[in-house]
């Protein structure tokens, strides 16, 4: 199947490992040139070497998107590397140690929203005009099943729910432009240095087995490649009629019907 992506340019935030790296690799396999950003120079260097094996152009930028100045910096560096960005994958995200609204400060909410919601919205606003002008573009936001139903912390749920809502509105607004916007809602995906790997490492086998039994119908944690390949499909010409949706990639973990 020809996905029609060869020689497109993609920016993948948080692209040095986990879901971001899997997305970058999957896109690179289709001939997409890649820019990745992350906070760790070491992780970026390793990721860049992996992606370069697919004979595409790869640029890696070290920065922290929780800092608003870094967003503008990333935009400028992206256009220095490639004349345009055709595919924007807003993957960077994370949570804090807090749980409930009562136990979380307003600053906790702000910090989690900054990295999970505002970074994606700001980058989309920066890149979307050129996509519209070109009559082709893809915005793919990595949300979470916990943006659709109960789970995780209150700030994280709120941030991901807001991201899903903003994506839906953007997609409908741009429906006639050739630019699509969609979300992916991963479940419990285990990968190196990720939160679910830490969960497995920091808990007894009994606790982990109980979690898997009660929450993961497939009997195992998810894997990043499933998310990465979904990103690539949503980026493709084959997915041009998929607008404003939020696709679960969770092995049946989520309980919501929609």
LINPE-V95954 format. One record per residue. N is the residue number from 0. SS is DSSP state (alpha for helix, beta for strand, coil for the rest). Layout:
BEGIN
n:N ss:SS
n:N ss:SS
END
This chain:
BEGIN
n:0 ss:coil
n:1 ss:coil
n:2 ss:coil
n:3 ss:coil
n:4 ss:coil
n:5 ss:coil
n:6 ss:coil
n:7 ss:coil
n:8 ss:beta
n:9 ss:beta
n:10 ss:beta
n:11 ss:beta
n:12 ss:beta
n:13 ss:coil
n:14 ss:coil
n:15 ss:coil
n:16 ss:coil
n:17 ss:alpha
n:18 ss:alpha
n:19 ss:alpha
n:20 ss:alpha
n:21 ss:alpha
n:22 ss:alpha
n:23 ss:alpha
n:24 ss:alpha
n:25 ss:alpha
n:26 ss:alpha
n:27 ss:alpha
n:28 ss:alpha
n:29 ss:coil
n:30 ss:coil
n:31 ss:coil
n:32 ss:beta
n:33 ss:beta
n:34 ss:beta
n:35 ss:beta
n:36 ss:beta
n:37 ss:beta
n:38 ss:coil
n:39 ss:coil
n:40 ss:alpha
n:41 ss:alpha
n:42 ss:alpha
n:43 ss:alpha
n:44 ss:alpha
n:45 ss:alpha
n:46 ss:alpha
n:47 ss:alpha
n:48 ss:alpha
n:49 ss:alpha
n:50 ss:alpha
n:51 ss:alpha
n:52 ss:coil
n:53 ss:coil
n:54 ss:coil
n:55 ss:coil
n:56 ss:coil
n:57 ss:beta
n:58 ss:beta
n:59 ss:beta
n:60 ss:beta
n:61 ss:beta
n:62 ss:coil
n:63 ss:coil
n:64 ss:coil
n:65 ss:coil
n:66 ss:coil
n:67 ss:alpha
n:68 ss:alpha
n:69 ss:alpha
n:70 ss:alpha
n:71 ss:alpha
n:72 ss:alpha
n:73 ss:alpha
n:74 ss:alpha
n:75 ss:alpha
n:76 ss:alpha
n:77 ss:alpha
n:78 ss:alpha
n:79 ss:alpha
n:80 ss:alpha
n:81 ss:coil
n:82 ss:coil
n:83 ss:coil
n:84 ss:coil
n:85 ss:coil
n:86 ss:beta
n:87 ss:beta
n:88 ss:beta
n:89 ss:beta
n:90 ss:coil
n:91 ss:coil
n:92 ss:coil
n:93 ss:coil
n:94 ss:coil
n:95 ss:coil
n:96 ss:coil
n:97 ss:coil
n:98 ss:coil
n:99 ss:coil
n:100 ss:coil
n:101 ss:coil
n:102 ss:coil
n:103 ss:coil
n:104 ss:coil
n:105 ss:alpha
n:106 ss:alpha
n:107 ss:alpha
n:108 ss:alpha
n:109 ss:alpha
n:110 ss:alpha
n:111 ss:alpha
n:112 ss:alpha
n:113 ss:alpha
n:114 ss:alpha
n:115 ss:alpha
n:116 ss:alpha
n:117 ss:alpha
n:118 ss:alpha
n:119 ss:alpha
n:120 ss:alpha
n:121 ss:alpha
n:122 ss:alpha
n:123 ss:alpha
n:124 ss:alpha
n:125 ss:alpha
n:126 ss:alpha
n:127 ss:alpha
n:128 ss:alpha
n:129 ss:alpha
n:130 ss:alpha
n:131 ss:alpha
n:132 ss:alpha
n:133 ss:alpha
n:134 ss:coil
n:135 ss:coil
n:136 ss:beta
n:137 ss:beta
n:138 ss:beta
n:139 ss:beta
n:140 ss:beta
n:141 ss:beta
n:142 ss:coil
n:143 ss:coil
n:144 ss:alpha
n:145 ss:alpha
n:146 ss:alpha
n:147 ss:coil
n:148 ss:coil
n:149 ss:coil
n:150 ss:coil
n:151 ss:coil
n:152 ss:coil
n:153 ss:alpha
n:154 ss:alpha
n:155 ss:alpha
n:156 ss:alpha
n:157 ss:alpha
n:158 ss:alpha
n:159 ss:alpha
n:160 ss:alpha
n:161 ss:alpha
n:162 ss:alpha
n:163 ss:alpha
n:164 ss:alpha
n:165 ss:alpha
n:166 ss:alpha
n:167 ss:alpha
n:168 ss:alpha
n:169 ss:alpha
n:170 ss:alpha
n:171 ss:alpha
n:172 ss:alpha
n:173 ss:coil
n:174 ss:coil
n:175 ss:coil
n:176 ss:coil
n:177 ss:coil
n:178 ss:beta
n:179 ss:beta
n:180 ss:beta
n:181 ss:beta
n:182 ss:beta
n:183 ss:beta
n:184 ss:beta
n:185 ss:beta
n:186 ss:coil
n:187 ss:coil
n:188 ss:beta
n:189 ss:coil
n:190 ss:coil
n:191 ss:coil
n:192 ss:coil
n:193 ss:coil
n:194 ss:alpha
n:195 ss:alpha
n:196 ss:alpha
n:197 ss:alpha
n:198 ss:alpha
n:199 ss:alpha
n:200 ss:alpha
n:201 ss:alpha
n:202 ss:coil
n:203 ss:coil
n:204 ss:alpha
n:205 ss:alpha
n:206 ss:alpha
n:207 ss:alpha
n:208 ss:alpha
n:209 ss:alpha
n:210 ss:alpha
n:211 ss:alpha
n:212 ss:alpha
n:213 ss:alpha
n:214 ss:alpha
n:215 ss:coil
n:216 ss:coil
n:217 ss:coil
n:218 ss:coil
n:219 ss:coil
n:220 ss:coil
n:221 ss:beta
n:222 ss:coil
n:223 ss:alpha
n:224 ss:alpha
n:225 ss:alpha
n:226 ss:alpha
n:227 ss:alpha
n:228 ss:alpha
n:229 ss:alpha
n:230 ss:alpha
n:231 ss:alpha
n:232 ss:alpha
n:233 ss:alpha
n:234 ss:alpha
n:235 ss:coil
n:236 ss:alpha
n:237 ss:alpha
n:238 ss:alpha
n:239 ss:coil
n:240 ss:coil
n:241 ss:coil
n:242 ss:coil
n:243 ss:coil
n:244 ss:coil
n:245 ss:beta
n:246 ss:beta
n:247 ss:beta
n:248 ss:beta
n:249 ss:coil
n:250 ss:coil
n:251 ss:coil
n:252 ss:coil
n:253 ss:coil
n:254 ss:coil
n:255 ss:coil
n:256 ss:coil
n:257 ss:coil
END
